[in-house]
Amino acid sequence: MQIAGKKLSLRHIKGPLGVRGRNSDNRLIEEKLSWRPSRPLEEGLEKTYAWVAQQVEAAKASELVGARP
């Protein structure tokens, strides 16, 4: 929400929690491949969000152009 500049209200809804093994632990990849992320997570998320937003806007513009007679 912070990266998108949006305010949303959060409300917990009881239900399944899903697979808890989806969290990344980069210790093994660093140990085996000598690799670690070069950027902080928030910076990567900001860049990814900007790219996705750009793709959405391009798709909307394309739809508008295609809808004209």
Buried (B, 14 or more C-beta within 10 A) or exposed (E): EEEEEEEEEEEEEEEEEEEEEEEEEEEEEEEEEEEEEEEEEEEEBBEEEEEEEEEEEEEEEEEEEEEEE
